[in-house]
Amino acid sequence: MRDTFFAINMAGVSIILYTVMRYFQSQKAKVLDALAQEQARSEQLLRSILPESVAQRLRHSSAARIADSHDAVTILFADLVDFTRISASLTPTQVVDMLNHVFSRFDALAEKYGVEKIKTIGDAYMVVAGAPNPRPDHAQVIAEMALEVPLILQQISQETGQPFAMRIGINSGPVVAGIIGNTRFSYDLWGDAVNLASRMEHSGLANEVQVSAATYELLKDDYLFEPRGRIDIKGKGQVETYLLKGKRYTSS
């Protein structure tokens, strides 16, 4: 009888211990699964705000600051014409929806040509080719993207019933690219080449692609241009500019 009760007690303790262990194992699995999902979301968020190669470096580096020099890149700025007038009659939600509609199409265009979206600034859109990953055709892919922008805007105008136009400015040259700061950081570009690209957009014409002499020299053998002449650029004085008109096709 004593042995029987001892066996029953041991069996009861074993069952309790087994149940407790199974419970903690299941809780551990849930915690690990939640951590894996959270890590996946963090990875996705990091990839959405940073170039993939930069995100990988940031994950494997203890330093939050990344800075690289790039000797040859091409920068494009695009800005909606008369955006203030267009948005004046819209609610804040409608303004955001409109910009999202336009820039989502630009995001797809940037992905198509393999260029890096840097940021949107209000109604302006900025991309670069040649950073963070160098490529010899940086000017060509930016030119191809720029030439497709008016077609995209025409489609959006038909879809929304709102006439859209853009000024597009392009410049090529060296830049410094990287991440600074500890909070709300983003990948950005600095340098005179960036400033001149911005000036090319500001001084441009609606639905025209204005390029600097530096970009013209890289593209003149493969693309058609219309000389615009020398225009006054803030901080630069008189600068030679050209309007990109299309791809140059040679007869076979």
N, C-alpha and C positions, 0 to 999 in steps of 0.2 A: 504493500500500500504506500509506504514511504517513497519507494523508488518510482511508483506511478505518479504521485503528486510532484515529485522532483522533476520528472520528465515533462509533466504538463506545465509546470512553472517555466522550465527552460524553453519549452516550445512557445509559450506566451511571450516571454522576453524576446525570443528570436523574431517572432512575428512583429512585435512592436518596433524592434530595432530595424528590421527590414523595411517596414512601412515608413519609418522616419527617414531612412537612407534614400528610399525611392522618392520621397517627397522633396528632399533637398536636391537630389539629382535632377528632378523635373524643374525645380526652381532655378537651379544652376543653368540648365539648358535654355530656359526662358530668358535669363539675364544675358547669356552669351549671344542668343539670337537677337535680342534687343540691341546689344552693343554692336553686333555685326551690321544691323540695319542702320544704326546711327552713323557708323563709320562709312557705310556706303553713301549715305546722304551727304556726309561731310566731304567725301571724295568728289561726289557729283557737283556739289556747290563750289569746291575749289577749282574743278575743271571748267566750270561755267564762267568764272571770273578771271581765270589766269590761263595763259597758254599752257598746253600739256607739258612741254619740256620744262617750263618754269615751275609748274606745280610739282613735278617730280623732284626738282632740285630743292624746292622749299620743304617737301616732305622728308627729304633725307639730309637736311642741313639744320644745324642748330641756330644759324644766323638768320634773322628775319629780313636782312637787307641783301638784295641782289642787284648788281649793277654790271652791265656789259656794254662794251663799245662795238658798234657795227659800222663798218666803213662804207657800205653801199646798201641803202634801202630806198624805197619810194613810198611817200606818204600821200594819202588822199584825204581831203576834207570835202564834205558835201553839206550844203545848208539849204533849207527850204526857203524859197523866196516868198516874201509877204506873209510870213507865218503869223506875225502879230495881228495883221488884218483878218486872216482866215480864222484865227482862234478867238477873235473878239466876240463873235456871235455864238460861241460854243460854251457849254458848261465845262468845268474842270475835268469831269469824267470823260466827256466827249473828246477833249483835247488829248488826254492820255491815250484813249482808244485810237485816235487818229494817228498819233505818233507811233504807237505800237504796231498798227497796221502797216505803216510805211517802213519802219525800221526792222520789223520781222522779215519783210521781203529782202531788205538789204543784208540781214544776217544770212539768209539763204544764199544770196549772191556772193557774199564773202566766203562762205563755206565752199561754194561751187568752184571758186578760183583759188582756194587755198591761201587766202590772205588773212591777216590777223586783225580782228576788230579790237580797237583800243578802247574806245568809249563813245558815248553819246553825250553831247553837251547841249541841253535844251533841244533845239531842233537841228542840231549839227551832228554829223556822223563822221567818225575818224577811223581809218584803217591803215595798215602798213604791210608791205611785203619786203622780205629780207631780214626780218627780226620777229621773234628771237632766233629763228632758224634761217641762216643765210641761203640765198638762192640767186643764181645768175640772171634769171628772167624777172627780177622784181619789178622793173619798169613795165615790162610787157603785160604781166598779169593785172597790174593796176590799171593800165590803159584799157585792157579788155573789159574789166569790171566797169570802168567809167563810161565806156561806150554803151554798155547795156543799161545803165541807170535811167536814161530818158525813156527807154522802152518799158521799164518797170513802172515809172511814174505815169506813163500813158495808160497802162493797164489799171493802176490804182485810181486814176482819175475817172475812168469808165466805171469802175466798180462802186466808187463812192459818190460820183456826181460832183466832186470837188476838184477844181483845176489845180494841179500841182506843178511846180517848176522848181529847179534847183540850180544853184551855182556850185560848180565843182572845181577845185584847185588841186594841182599835183606838183610836187617837187621831189627831187632825188638828192641824196647826199649822206654824210655820216651823222649818226645820232648816238646818244647814250640811252640805253633802255634798262628798266629794272623796276624794283619795288622799294619804296621807302615808307617809313612809319611803322607803327605797331598795331594800329586799329584802323579798320575800314581801308586796308591797303588795296592797291590795284596796280596792274602793270601799266607803265606809262613811258613816254618818250620825251627826251629833252634835246635841245640843240638848235642851231641856226636853221638847219634844214626843215625842222618842224615849223618854226616861225614863218619861214618863207612859204611853205605849203599852205599855211593858214592865210597868209596875205594873198596868195594866188586865188583862194576862194573868195575872200572879202572883196577883192577888186575885180572879180569875174563877172560874167554876163549870165542871165537866166538861160538855163538849158544849154549851156556851153561848158566845155571842159578846157580850162585854162592851165597851161603848163609853163614851167620855168625853162630857161635855156638849158639847165643841167639835164632835165628830163627830156627835152627836145633832142639833145645830142644822143641820148641813149635810144631814142625811138625813130629818128628821122628816116632811117633806111627802110623801116617796115610799116610806117604809118603816114597818113596824109595830114598836113598841118596848114593852117592859115595864119600867117604872121599878123599879130595884133600891134606890133611895134613896142616902143618903150612907154611904160606907164609908171607913174609915181607910186612907190611903195614906202609906207611908213618905216622909217629906220634904215631904209636901203637906198632911197633916192630913185633915179630912173633905172628901171629893170626891163630887160627884153622879155617879152612873153609871146606865147603862141596858143592858138586854139586847135585842139585835137579834133579832127574831123572823121577819121575812120582808118580802117586797115588798108594798107597798100597791097594790091593784088597784082602779081605779074603774070602775063600771059605765057602759057607753056608752049 
